[in-house]
Amino acid sequence: MMPNMQMQEKEMVNDTLAMINGSLSGYASVISQASNAQFRQTIQQIRNADEQFQFQLYQMAEQKGYYKPASQAAQADIQTVKSQVSQ
């Protein structure tokens, strides 16, 4: 793949991931305020499908080197946050 084509693909993947993440936040808001059970269930199904697509796209982006996840937190940092949250 030519460098320019790869850059375009990387930008499209990152833009798509950002849009899906925004949509997922929006779905959470709609679901929490929905009073109609059928509507709520429909939005939950759409959200679930988008979450699956987002994860597949994320895996592909990581595999191609388009996305590098943050390094894992140290165990001491995890314990500090746990203790702060549980107080």
PDB file of N, CA, C and O in Angstrom:
ATOM      1  N   MET A   1       0.852  -1.173   0.000  1.00  0.00           N
ATOM      2  CA  MET A   1       0.000   0.000   0.000  1.00  0.00           C
ATOM      3  C   MET A   1       0.901   1.240   0.000  1.00  0.00           C
ATOM      4  O   MET A   1       1.883   1.299   0.740  1.00  0.00           O
ATOM      5  N   MET A   2       0.573   2.190  -0.802  1.00  0.00           N
ATOM      6  CA  MET A   2       1.359   3.427  -0.886  1.00  0.00           C
ATOM      7  C   MET A   2       1.195   4.227   0.400  1.00  0.00           C
ATOM      8  O   MET A   2       0.127   4.186   1.010  1.00  0.00           O
ATOM      9  N   PRO A   3       2.241   4.966   0.834  1.00  0.00           N
ATOM     10  CA  PRO A   3       2.163   5.718   2.099  1.00  0.00           C
ATOM     11  C   PRO A   3       0.962   6.659   2.166  1.00  0.00           C
ATOM     12  O   PRO A   3       0.307   6.743   3.205  1.00  0.00           O
ATOM     13  N   ASN A   4       0.663   7.366   1.077  1.00  0.00           N
ATOM     14  CA  ASN A   4      -0.460   8.291   1.089  1.00  0.00           C
ATOM     15  C   ASN A   4      -1.789   7.559   1.269  1.00  0.00           C
ATOM     16  O   ASN A   4      -2.672   8.025   1.989  1.00  0.00           O
ATOM     17  N   MET A   5      -1.922   6.409   0.609  1.00  0.00           N
ATOM     18  CA  MET A   5      -3.149   5.616   0.747  1.00  0.00           C
ATOM     19  C   MET A   5      -3.292   5.109   2.176  1.00  0.00           C
ATOM     20  O   MET A   5      -4.391   5.088   2.732  1.00  0.00           O
ATOM     21  N   GLN A   6      -2.163   4.698   2.767  1.00  0.00           N
ATOM     22  CA  GLN A   6      -2.208   4.209   4.133  1.00  0.00           C
ATOM     23  C   GLN A   6      -2.629   5.322   5.085  1.00  0.00           C
ATOM     24  O   GLN A   6      -3.411   5.085   6.005  1.00  0.00           O
ATOM     25  N   MET A   7      -2.124   6.516   4.875  1.00  0.00           N
ATOM     26  CA  MET A   7      -2.482   7.647   5.728  1.00  0.00           C
ATOM     27  C   MET A   7      -3.966   7.958   5.591  1.00  0.00           C
ATOM     28  O   MET A   7      -4.637   8.226   6.587  1.00  0.00           O
ATOM     29  N   GLN A   8      -4.479   7.924   4.382  1.00  0.00           N
ATOM     30  CA  GLN A   8      -5.908   8.181   4.196  1.00  0.00           C
ATOM     31  C   GLN A   8      -6.744   7.131   4.914  1.00  0.00           C
ATOM     32  O   GLN A   8      -7.748   7.460   5.545  1.00  0.00           O
ATOM     33  N   GLU A   9      -6.332   5.863   4.819  1.00  0.00           N
ATOM     34  CA  GLU A   9      -7.071   4.798   5.498  1.00  0.00           C
ATOM     35  C   GLU A   9      -7.011   4.995   7.009  1.00  0.00           C
ATOM     36  O   GLU A   9      -8.021   4.851   7.698  1.00  0.00           O
ATOM     37  N   LYS A  10      -5.833   5.322   7.518  1.00  0.00           N
ATOM     38  CA  LYS A  10      -5.666   5.539   8.959  1.00  0.00           C
ATOM     39  C   LYS A  10      -6.585   6.664   9.436  1.00  0.00           C
ATOM     40  O   LYS A  10      -7.250   6.527  10.462  1.00  0.00           O
ATOM     41  N   GLU A  11      -6.624   7.763   8.704  1.00  0.00           N
ATOM     42  CA  GLU A  11      -7.481   8.891   9.082  1.00  0.00           C
ATOM     43  C   GLU A  11      -8.956   8.498   9.034  1.00  0.00           C
ATOM     44  O   GLU A  11      -9.728   8.891   9.909  1.00  0.00           O
ATOM     45  N   MET A  12      -9.351   7.733   8.032  1.00  0.00           N
ATOM     46  CA  MET A  12     -10.751   7.301   7.937  1.00  0.00           C
ATOM     47  C   MET A  12     -11.122   6.389   9.099  1.00  0.00           C
ATOM     48  O   MET A  12     -12.200   6.516   9.679  1.00  0.00           O
ATOM     49  N   VAL A  13     -10.224   5.473   9.433  1.00  0.00           N
ATOM     50  CA  VAL A  13     -10.487   4.552  10.545  1.00  0.00           C
ATOM     51  C   VAL A  13     -10.593   5.330  11.849  1.00  0.00           C
ATOM     52  O   VAL A  13     -11.518   5.106  12.630  1.00  0.00           O
ATOM     53  N   ASN A  14      -9.651   6.247  12.093  1.00  0.00           N
ATOM     54  CA  ASN A  14      -9.686   7.028  13.334  1.00  0.00           C
ATOM     55  C   ASN A  14     -10.918   7.928  13.400  1.00  0.00           C
ATOM     56  O   ASN A  14     -11.511   8.085  14.467  1.00  0.00           O
ATOM     57  N   ASP A  15     -11.307   8.516  12.277  1.00  0.00           N
ATOM     58  CA  ASP A  15     -12.525   9.336  12.247  1.00  0.00           C
ATOM     59  C   ASP A  15     -13.757   8.488  12.539  1.00  0.00           C
ATOM     60  O   ASP A  15     -14.643   8.903  13.285  1.00  0.00           O
ATOM     61  N   THR A  16     -13.805   7.302  11.949  1.00  0.00           N
ATOM     62  CA  THR A  16     -14.945   6.409  12.174  1.00  0.00           C
ATOM     63  C   THR A  16     -15.019   5.979  13.625  1.00  0.00           C
ATOM     64  O   THR A  16     -16.098   5.955  14.216  1.00  0.00           O
ATOM     65  N   LEU A  17     -13.873   5.638  14.202  1.00  0.00           N
ATOM     66  CA  LEU A  17     -13.857   5.263  15.619  1.00  0.00           C
ATOM     67  C   LEU A  17     -14.341   6.417  16.499  1.00  0.00           C
ATOM     68  O   LEU A  17     -15.096   6.200  17.446  1.00  0.00           O
ATOM     69  N   ALA A  18     -13.915   7.621  16.193  1.00  0.00           N
ATOM     70  CA  ALA A  18     -14.347   8.788  16.972  1.00  0.00           C
ATOM     71  C   ALA A  18     -15.854   9.003  16.840  1.00  0.00           C
ATOM     72  O   ALA A  18     -16.526   9.309  17.824  1.00  0.00           O
ATOM     73  N   MET A  19     -16.382   8.843  15.634  1.00  0.00           N
ATOM     74  CA  MET A  19     -17.833   9.022  15.431  1.00  0.00           C
ATOM     75  C   MET A  19     -18.622   7.959  16.183  1.00  0.00           C
ATOM     76  O   MET A  19     -19.638   8.262  16.809  1.00  0.00           O
ATOM     77  N   ILE A  20     -18.157   6.716  16.123  1.00  0.00           N
ATOM     78  CA  ILE A  20     -18.865   5.637  16.824  1.00  0.00           C
ATOM     79  C   ILE A  20     -18.829   5.878  18.327  1.00  0.00           C
ATOM     80  O   ILE A  20     -19.837   5.693  19.009  1.00  0.00           O
ATOM     81  N   ASN A  21     -17.685   6.285  18.846  1.00  0.00           N
ATOM     82  CA  ASN A  21     -17.589   6.563  20.284  1.00  0.00           C
ATOM     83  C   ASN A  21     -18.555   7.662  20.697  1.00  0.00           C
ATOM     84  O   ASN A  21     -19.167   7.582  21.762  1.00  0.00           O
ATOM     85  N   GLY A  22     -18.696   8.683  19.868  1.00  0.00           N
ATOM     86  CA  GLY A  22     -19.663   9.741  20.143  1.00  0.00           C
ATOM     87  C   GLY A  22     -21.084   9.220  20.124  1.00  0.00           C
ATOM     88  O   GLY A  22     -21.903   9.584  20.968  1.00  0.00           O
ATOM     89  N   SER A  23     -21.372   8.364  19.154  1.00  0.00           N
ATOM     90  CA  SER A  23     -22.717   7.776  19.057  1.00  0.00           C
ATOM     91  C   SER A  23     -23.030   6.921  20.276  1.00  0.00           C
ATOM     92  O   SER A  23     -24.145   6.954  20.795  1.00  0.00           O
ATOM     93  N   LEU A  24     -22.038   6.152  20.734  1.00  0.00           N
ATOM     94  CA  LEU A  24     -22.263   5.298  21.899  1.00  0.00           C
ATOM     95  C   LEU A  24     -22.623   6.126  23.130  1.00  0.00           C
ATOM     96  O   LEU A  24     -23.468   5.718  23.926  1.00  0.00           O
ATOM     97  N   SER A  25     -21.999   7.264  23.288  1.00  0.00           N
ATOM     98  CA  SER A  25     -22.344   8.156  24.410  1.00  0.00           C
ATOM     99  C   SER A  25     -23.769   8.675  24.255  1.00  0.00           C
ATOM    100  O   SER A  25     -24.522   8.759  25.226  1.00  0.00           O
ATOM    101  N   GLY A  26     -24.121   9.018  23.035  1.00  0.00           N
ATOM    102  CA  GLY A  26     -25.485   9.498  22.766  1.00  0.00           C
ATOM    103  C   GLY A  26     -26.527   8.438  23.041  1.00  0.00           C
ATOM    104  O   GLY A  26     -27.582   8.732  23.601  1.00  0.00           O
ATOM    105  N   TYR A  27     -26.237   7.191  22.646  1.00  0.00           N
ATOM    106  CA  TYR A  27     -27.183   6.104  22.904  1.00  0.00           C
ATOM    107  C   TYR A  27     -27.418   5.939  24.406  1.00  0.00           C
ATOM    108  O   TYR A  27     -28.551   5.728  24.839  1.00  0.00           O
ATOM    109  N   ALA A  28     -26.363   6.035  25.192  1.00  0.00           N
ATOM    110  CA  ALA A  28     -26.498   5.885  26.647  1.00  0.00           C
ATOM    111  C   ALA A  28     -27.456   6.930  27.205  1.00  0.00           C
ATOM    112  O   ALA A  28     -28.278   6.634  28.072  1.00  0.00           O
ATOM    113  N   SER A  29     -27.342   8.141  26.706  1.00  0.00           N
ATOM    114  CA  SER A  29     -28.222   9.211  27.164  1.00  0.00           C
ATOM    115  C   SER A  29     -29.677   8.942  26.777  1.00  0.00           C
ATOM    116  O   SER A  29     -30.587   9.103  27.591  1.00  0.00           O
ATOM    117  N   VAL A  30     -29.882   8.531  25.531  1.00  0.00           N
ATOM    118  CA  VAL A  30     -31.245   8.246  25.058  1.00  0.00           C
ATOM    119  C   VAL A  30     -31.845   7.077  25.841  1.00  0.00           C
ATOM    120  O   VAL A  30     -32.995   7.142  26.275  1.00  0.00           O
ATOM    121  N   ILE A  31     -31.069   6.015  26.019  1.00  0.00           N
ATOM    122  CA  ILE A  31     -31.566   4.830  26.726  1.00  0.00           C
ATOM    123  C   ILE A  31     -31.968   5.179  28.153  1.00  0.00           C
ATOM    124  O   ILE A  31     -33.005   4.725  28.636  1.00  0.00           O
ATOM    125  N   SER A  32     -31.159   5.975  28.825  1.00  0.00           N
ATOM    126  CA  SER A  32     -31.454   6.295  30.227  1.00  0.00           C
ATOM    127  C   SER A  32     -32.701   7.160  30.373  1.00  0.00           C
ATOM    128  O   SER A  32     -33.286   7.216  31.455  1.00  0.00           O
ATOM    129  N   GLN A  33     -33.116   7.836  29.302  1.00  0.00           N
ATOM    130  CA  GLN A  33     -34.280   8.714  29.375  1.00  0.00           C
ATOM    131  C   GLN A  33     -35.514   8.146  28.688  1.00  0.00           C
ATOM    132  O   GLN A  33     -36.584   8.753  28.737  1.00  0.00           O
ATOM    133  N   ALA A  34     -35.376   6.979  28.042  1.00  0.00           N
ATOM    134  CA  ALA A  34     -36.491   6.408  27.282  1.00  0.00           C
ATOM    135  C   ALA A  34     -37.530   5.807  28.224  1.00  0.00           C
ATOM    136  O   ALA A  34     -37.192   5.035  29.122  1.00  0.00           O
ATOM    137  N   SER A  35     -38.777   6.161  28.017  1.00  0.00           N
ATOM    138  CA  SER A  35     -39.845   5.585  28.825  1.00  0.00           C
ATOM    139  C   SER A  35     -40.601   4.494  28.069  1.00  0.00           C
ATOM    140  O   SER A  35     -41.267   3.663  28.687  1.00  0.00           O
ATOM    141  N   ASN A  36     -40.506   4.486  26.747  1.00  0.00           N
ATOM    142  CA  ASN A  36     -41.151   3.469  25.927  1.00  0.00           C
ATOM    143  C   ASN A  36     -40.226   2.252  25.833  1.00  0.00           C
ATOM    144  O   ASN A  36     -39.116   2.351  25.309  1.00  0.00           O
ATOM    145  N   ALA A  37     -40.683   1.114  26.338  1.00  0.00           N
ATOM    146  CA  ALA A  37     -39.851  -0.089  26.420  1.00  0.00           C
ATOM    147  C   ALA A  37     -39.386  -0.566  25.039  1.00  0.00           C
ATOM    148  O   ALA A  37     -38.237  -0.978  24.882  1.00  0.00           O
ATOM    149  N   GLN A  38     -40.258  -0.513  24.055  1.00  0.00           N
ATOM    150  CA  GLN A  38     -39.883  -0.985  22.719  1.00  0.00           C
ATOM    151  C   GLN A  38     -38.819  -0.068  22.098  1.00  0.00           C
ATOM    152  O   GLN A  38     -37.862  -0.538  21.483  1.00  0.00           O
ATOM    153  N   PHE A  39     -39.004   1.236  22.268  1.00  0.00           N
ATOM    154  CA  PHE A  39     -38.020   2.193  21.763  1.00  0.00           C
ATOM    155  C   PHE A  39     -36.676   1.986  22.456  1.00  0.00           C
ATOM    156  O   PHE A  39     -35.623   1.980  21.818  1.00  0.00           O
ATOM    157  N   ARG A  40     -36.738   1.819  23.760  1.00  0.00           N
ATOM    158  CA  ARG A  40     -35.516   1.602  24.551  1.00  0.00           C
ATOM    159  C   ARG A  40     -34.778   0.355  24.081  1.00  0.00           C
ATOM    160  O   ARG A  40     -33.556   0.368  23.929  1.00  0.00           O
ATOM    161  N   GLN A  41     -35.523  -0.719  23.854  1.00  0.00           N
ATOM    162  CA  GLN A  41     -34.918  -1.968  23.404  1.00  0.00           C
ATOM    163  C   GLN A  41     -34.297  -1.806  22.012  1.00  0.00           C
ATOM    164  O   GLN A  41     -33.222  -2.346  21.751  1.00  0.00           O
ATOM    165  N   THR A  42     -34.951  -1.081  21.136  1.00  0.00           N
ATOM    166  CA  THR A  42     -34.419  -0.852  19.790  1.00  0.00           C
ATOM    167  C   THR A  42     -33.101  -0.088  19.859  1.00  0.00           C
ATOM    168  O   THR A  42     -32.139  -0.449  19.182  1.00  0.00           O
ATOM    169  N   ILE A  43     -33.053   0.952  20.664  1.00  0.00           N
ATOM    170  CA  ILE A  43     -31.820   1.739  20.803  1.00  0.00           C
ATOM    171  C   ILE A  43     -30.719   0.888  21.433  1.00  0.00           C
ATOM    172  O   ILE A  43     -29.553   1.016  21.060  1.00  0.00           O
ATOM    173  N   GLN A  44     -31.072   0.031  22.374  1.00  0.00           N
ATOM    174  CA  GLN A  44     -30.078  -0.859  22.982  1.00  0.00           C
ATOM    175  C   GLN A  44     -29.507  -1.822  21.937  1.00  0.00           C
ATOM    176  O   GLN A  44     -28.308  -2.100  21.939  1.00  0.00           O
ATOM    177  N   GLN A  45     -30.360  -2.329  21.047  1.00  0.00           N
ATOM    178  CA  GLN A  45     -29.879  -3.233  19.996  1.00  0.00           C
ATOM    179  C   GLN A  45     -28.944  -2.505  19.032  1.00  0.00           C
ATOM    180  O   GLN A  45     -27.925  -3.055  18.613  1.00  0.00           O
ATOM    181  N   ILE A  46     -29.292  -1.273  18.684  1.00  0.00           N
ATOM    182  CA  ILE A  46     -28.430  -0.474  17.807  1.00  0.00           C
ATOM    183  C   ILE A  46     -27.097  -0.212  18.494  1.00  0.00           C
ATOM    184  O   ILE A  46     -26.036  -0.335  17.881  1.00  0.00           O
ATOM    185  N   ARG A  47     -27.162   0.150  19.776  1.00  0.00           N
ATOM    186  CA  ARG A  47     -25.934   0.391  20.546  1.00  0.00           C
ATOM    187  C   ARG A  47     -25.058  -0.856  20.584  1.00  0.00           C
ATOM    188  O   ARG A  47     -23.845  -0.770  20.393  1.00  0.00           O
ATOM    189  N   ASN A  48     -25.665  -2.007  20.829  1.00  0.00           N
ATOM    190  CA  ASN A  48     -24.906  -3.260  20.898  1.00  0.00           C
ATOM    191  C   ASN A  48     -24.208  -3.561  19.568  1.00  0.00           C
ATOM    192  O   ASN A  48     -23.048  -3.974  19.549  1.00  0.00           O
ATOM    193  N   ALA A  49     -24.917  -3.352  18.468  1.00  0.00           N
ATOM    194  CA  ALA A  49     -24.328  -3.586  17.145  1.00  0.00           C
ATOM    195  C   ALA A  49     -23.172  -2.618  16.902  1.00  0.00           C
ATOM    196  O   ALA A  49     -22.133  -3.011  16.370  1.00  0.00           O
ATOM    197  N   ASP A  50     -23.350  -1.360  17.288  1.00  0.00           N
ATOM    198  CA  ASP A  50     -22.281  -0.373  17.125  1.00  0.00           C
ATOM    199  C   ASP A  50     -21.075  -0.703  18.003  1.00  0.00           C
ATOM    200  O   ASP A  50     -19.934  -0.495  17.589  1.00  0.00           O
ATOM    201  N   GLU A  51     -21.318  -1.216  19.210  1.00  0.00           N
ATOM    202  CA  GLU A  51     -20.213  -1.604  20.083  1.00  0.00           C
ATOM    203  C   GLU A  51     -19.420  -2.750  19.465  1.00  0.00           C
ATOM    204  O   GLU A  51     -18.191  -2.760  19.533  1.00  0.00           O
ATOM    205  N   GLN A  52     -20.105  -3.704  18.869  1.00  0.00           N
ATOM    206  CA  GLN A  52     -19.416  -4.825  18.220  1.00  0.00           C
ATOM    207  C   GLN A  52     -18.590  -4.324  17.037  1.00  0.00           C
ATOM    208  O   GLN A  52     -17.440  -4.727  16.863  1.00  0.00           O
ATOM    209  N   PHE A  53     -19.183  -3.441  16.220  1.00  0.00           N
ATOM    210  CA  PHE A  53     -18.465  -2.886  15.072  1.00  0.00           C
ATOM    211  C   PHE A  53     -17.264  -2.069  15.535  1.00  0.00           C
ATOM    212  O   PHE A  53     -16.182  -2.168  14.955  1.00  0.00           O
ATOM    213  N   GLN A  54     -17.449  -1.270  16.570  1.00  0.00           N
ATOM    214  CA  GLN A  54     -16.365  -0.436  17.092  1.00  0.00           C
ATOM    215  C   GLN A  54     -15.205  -1.312  17.540  1.00  0.00           C
ATOM    216  O   GLN A  54     -14.049  -0.986  17.271  1.00  0.00           O
ATOM    217  N   PHE A  55     -15.492  -2.416  18.217  1.00  0.00           N
ATOM    218  CA  PHE A  55     -14.436  -3.291  18.711  1.00  0.00           C
ATOM    219  C   PHE A  55     -13.699  -3.960  17.552  1.00  0.00           C
ATOM    220  O   PHE A  55     -12.474  -4.074  17.582  1.00  0.00           O
ATOM    221  N   GLN A  56     -14.430  -4.401  16.539  1.00  0.00           N
ATOM    222  CA  GLN A  56     -13.799  -5.014  15.369  1.00  0.00           C
ATOM    223  C   GLN A  56     -12.902  -4.000  14.645  1.00  0.00           C
ATOM    224  O   GLN A  56     -11.786  -4.324  14.240  1.00  0.00           O
ATOM    225  N   LEU A  57     -13.399  -2.788  14.492  1.00  0.00           N
ATOM    226  CA  LEU A  57     -12.612  -1.748  13.836  1.00  0.00           C
ATOM    227  C   LEU A  57     -11.390  -1.386  14.670  1.00  0.00           C
ATOM    228  O   LEU A  57     -10.304  -1.178  14.128  1.00  0.00           O
ATOM    229  N   TYR A  58     -11.563  -1.311  15.969  1.00  0.00           N
ATOM    230  CA  TYR A  58     -10.444  -1.045  16.875  1.00  0.00           C
ATOM    231  C   TYR A  58      -9.372  -2.124  16.728  1.00  0.00           C
ATOM    232  O   TYR A  58      -8.184  -1.813  16.641  1.00  0.00           O
ATOM    233  N   GLN A  59      -9.791  -3.398  16.699  1.00  0.00           N
ATOM    234  CA  GLN A  59      -8.831  -4.487  16.567  1.00  0.00           C
ATOM    235  C   GLN A  59      -8.055  -4.377  15.254  1.00  0.00           C
ATOM    236  O   GLN A  59      -6.843  -4.590  15.227  1.00  0.00           O
ATOM    237  N   MET A  60      -8.748  -4.047  14.173  1.00  0.00           N
ATOM    238  CA  MET A  60      -8.097  -3.890  12.882  1.00  0.00           C
ATOM    239  C   MET A  60      -7.120  -2.710  12.926  1.00  0.00           C
ATOM    240  O   MET A  60      -6.005  -2.810  12.415  1.00  0.00           O
ATOM    241  N   ALA A  61      -7.533  -1.610  13.526  1.00  0.00           N
ATOM    242  CA  ALA A  61      -6.675  -0.426  13.624  1.00  0.00           C
ATOM    243  C   ALA A  61      -5.429  -0.730  14.447  1.00  0.00           C
ATOM    244  O   ALA A  61      -4.331  -0.303  14.089  1.00  0.00           O
ATOM    245  N   GLU A  62      -5.586  -1.445  15.520  1.00  0.00           N
ATOM    246  CA  GLU A  62      -4.440  -1.802  16.355  1.00  0.00           C
ATOM    247  C   GLU A  62      -3.499  -2.739  15.592  1.00  0.00           C
ATOM    248  O   GLU A  62      -2.280  -2.586  15.658  1.00  0.00           O
ATOM    249  N   GLN A  63      -4.062  -3.699  14.877  1.00  0.00           N
ATOM    250  CA  GLN A  63      -3.275  -4.654  14.104  1.00  0.00           C
ATOM    251  C   GLN A  63      -2.455  -3.957  13.020  1.00  0.00           C
ATOM    252  O   GLN A  63      -1.318  -4.348  12.757  1.00  0.00           O
ATOM    253  N   LYS A  64      -3.022  -2.931  12.391  1.00  0.00           N
ATOM    254  CA  LYS A  64      -2.326  -2.208  11.326  1.00  0.00           C
ATOM    255  C   LYS A  64      -1.403  -1.118  11.870  1.00  0.00           C
ATOM    256  O   LYS A  64      -0.695  -0.462  11.106  1.00  0.00           O
ATOM    257  N   GLY A  65      -1.409  -0.928  13.171  1.00  0.00           N
ATOM    258  CA  GLY A  65      -0.553   0.082  13.773  1.00  0.00           C
ATOM    259  C   GLY A  65      -1.139   1.480  13.728  1.00  0.00           C
ATOM    260  O   GLY A  65      -0.423   2.458  13.943  1.00  0.00           O
ATOM    261  N   TYR A  66      -2.439   1.588  13.448  1.00  0.00           N
ATOM    262  CA  TYR A  66      -3.096   2.896  13.394  1.00  0.00           C
ATOM    263  C   TYR A  66      -3.431   3.417  14.777  1.00  0.00           C
ATOM    264  O   TYR A  66      -3.618   4.618  14.969  1.00  0.00           O
ATOM    265  N   TYR A  67      -3.505   2.519  15.731  1.00  0.00           N
ATOM    266  CA  TYR A  67      -3.920   2.886  17.075  1.00  0.00           C
ATOM    267  C   TYR A  67      -3.021   2.154  18.052  1.00  0.00           C
ATOM    268  O   TYR A  67      -2.843   0.940  17.949  1.00  0.00           O
ATOM    269  N   LYS A  68      -2.464   2.874  18.983  1.00  0.00           N
ATOM    270  CA  LYS A  68      -1.646   2.252  20.016  1.00  0.00           C
ATOM    271  C   LYS A  68      -2.288   2.524  21.361  1.00  0.00           C
ATOM    272  O   LYS A  68      -2.359   3.674  21.794  1.00  0.00           O
ATOM    273  N   PRO A  69      -2.759   1.476  22.030  1.00  0.00           N
ATOM    274  CA  PRO A  69      -3.408   1.691  23.325  1.00  0.00           C
ATOM    275  C   PRO A  69      -2.414   2.197  24.364  1.00  0.00           C
ATOM    276  O   PRO A  69      -1.206   1.993  24.238  1.00  0.00           O
ATOM    277  N   ALA A  70      -2.927   2.843  25.364  1.00  0.00           N
ATOM    278  CA  ALA A  70      -2.086   3.325  26.458  1.00  0.00           C
ATOM    279  C   ALA A  70      -1.454   2.136  27.177  1.00  0.00           C
ATOM    280  O   ALA A  70      -2.021   1.043  27.199  1.00  0.00           O
ATOM    281  N   SER A  71      -0.299   2.350  27.752  1.00  0.00           N
ATOM    282  CA  SER A  71       0.341   1.271  28.505  1.00  0.00           C
ATOM    283  C   SER A  71      -0.476   0.981  29.756  1.00  0.00           C
ATOM    284  O   SER A  71      -1.193   1.842  30.264  1.00  0.00           O
ATOM    285  N   GLN A  72      -0.352  -0.234  30.234  1.00  0.00           N
ATOM    286  CA  GLN A  72      -1.122  -0.629  31.405  1.00  0.00           C
ATOM    287  C   GLN A  72      -0.621   0.102  32.645  1.00  0.00           C
ATOM    288  O   GLN A  72       0.570   0.376  32.794  1.00  0.00           O
ATOM    289  N   ALA A  73      -1.549   0.401  33.513  1.00  0.00           N
ATOM    290  CA  ALA A  73      -1.212   1.091  34.760  1.00  0.00           C
ATOM    291  C   ALA A  73      -0.481   0.140  35.700  1.00  0.00           C
ATOM    292  O   ALA A  73      -0.687  -1.074  35.683  1.00  0.00           O
ATOM    293  N   ALA A  74       0.362   0.724  36.499  1.00  0.00           N
ATOM    294  CA  ALA A  74       1.074  -0.062  37.514  1.00  0.00           C
ATOM    295  C   ALA A  74       0.076  -0.518  38.579  1.00  0.00           C
ATOM    296  O   ALA A  74      -0.902   0.174  38.860  1.00  0.00           O
ATOM    297  N   GLN A  75       0.331  -1.679  39.163  1.00  0.00           N
ATOM    298  CA  GLN A  75      -0.574  -2.237  40.170  1.00  0.00           C
ATOM    299  C   GLN A  75      -0.766  -1.271  41.349  1.00  0.00           C
ATOM    300  O   GLN A  75      -1.862  -1.183  41.902  1.00  0.00           O
ATOM    301  N   ALA A  76       0.280  -0.558  41.728  1.00  0.00           N
ATOM    302  CA  ALA A  76       0.177   0.396  42.837  1.00  0.00           C
ATOM    303  C   ALA A  76      -0.790   1.528  42.488  1.00  0.00           C
ATOM    304  O   ALA A  76      -1.565   1.969  43.336  1.00  0.00           O
ATOM    305  N   ASP A  77      -0.742   1.996  41.238  1.00  0.00           N
ATOM    306  CA  ASP A  77      -1.667   3.048  40.808  1.00  0.00           C
ATOM    307  C   ASP A  77      -3.106   2.553  40.820  1.00  0.00           C
ATOM    308  O   ASP A  77      -4.018   3.287  41.200  1.00  0.00           O
ATOM    309  N   ILE A  78      -3.304   1.315  40.406  1.00  0.00           N
ATOM    310  CA  ILE A  78      -4.648   0.710  40.407  1.00  0.00           C
ATOM    311  C   ILE A  78      -5.187   0.651  41.819  1.00  0.00           C
ATOM    312  O   ILE A  78      -6.343   0.997  42.066  1.00  0.00           O
ATOM    313  N   GLN A  79      -4.356   0.216  42.741  1.00  0.00           N
ATOM    314  CA  GLN A  79      -4.789   0.113  44.146  1.00  0.00           C
ATOM    315  C   GLN A  79      -5.117   1.485  44.714  1.00  0.00           C
ATOM    316  O   GLN A  79      -6.073   1.623  45.477  1.00  0.00           O
ATOM    317  N   THR A  80      -4.339   2.501  44.354  1.00  0.00           N
ATOM    318  CA  THR A  80      -4.598   3.865  44.838  1.00  0.00           C
ATOM    319  C   THR A  80      -5.959   4.340  44.363  1.00  0.00           C
ATOM    320  O   THR A  80      -6.730   4.889  45.150  1.00  0.00           O
ATOM    321  N   VAL A  81      -6.262   4.140  43.108  1.00  0.00           N
ATOM    322  CA  VAL A  81      -7.557   4.563  42.568  1.00  0.00           C
ATOM    323  C   VAL A  81      -8.683   3.778  43.209  1.00  0.00           C
ATOM    324  O   VAL A  81      -9.719   4.350  43.547  1.00  0.00           O
ATOM    325  N   LYS A  82      -8.499   2.473  43.382  1.00  0.00           N
ATOM    326  CA  LYS A  82      -9.532   1.645  44.031  1.00  0.00           C
ATOM    327  C   LYS A  82      -9.845   2.155  45.429  1.00  0.00           C
ATOM    328  O   LYS A  82     -11.010   2.246  45.817  1.00  0.00           O
ATOM    329  N   SER A  83      -8.817   2.484  46.175  1.00  0.00           N
ATOM    330  CA  SER A  83      -9.041   2.931  47.541  1.00  0.00           C
ATOM    331  C   SER A  83      -9.715   4.305  47.566  1.00  0.00           C
ATOM    332  O   SER A  83     -10.517   4.580  48.459  1.00  0.00           O
ATOM    333  N   GLN A  84      -9.403   5.159  46.607  1.00  0.00           N
ATOM    334  CA  GLN A  84     -10.028   6.478  46.538  1.00  0.00           C
ATOM    335  C   GLN A  84     -11.508   6.365  46.151  1.00  0.00           C
ATOM    336  O   GLN A  84     -12.344   7.113  46.657  1.00  0.00           O
ATOM    337  N   VAL A  85     -11.817   5.454  45.277  1.00  0.00           N
ATOM    338  CA  VAL A  85     -13.192   5.291  44.788  1.00  0.00           C
ATOM    339  C   VAL A  85     -14.072   4.642  45.835  1.00  0.00           C
ATOM    340  O   VAL A  85     -15.255   4.967  45.937  1.00  0.00           O
ATOM    341  N   SER A  86     -13.516   3.730  46.614  1.00  0.00           N
ATOM    342  CA  SER A  86     -14.326   2.987  47.576  1.00  0.00           C
ATOM    343  C   SER A  86     -14.541   3.720  48.896  1.00  0.00           C
ATOM    344  O   SER A  86     -15.219   3.202  49.784  1.00  0.00           O
ATOM    345  N   GLN A  87     -13.980   4.906  49.037  1.00  0.00           N
ATOM    346  CA  GLN A  87     -14.149   5.646  50.300  1.00  0.00           C
ATOM    347  C   GLN A  87     -15.473   6.337  50.352  1.00  0.00           C
ATOM    348  O   GLN A  87     -15.782   7.005  51.339  1.00  0.00           O
TER     349      GLN A  87
END
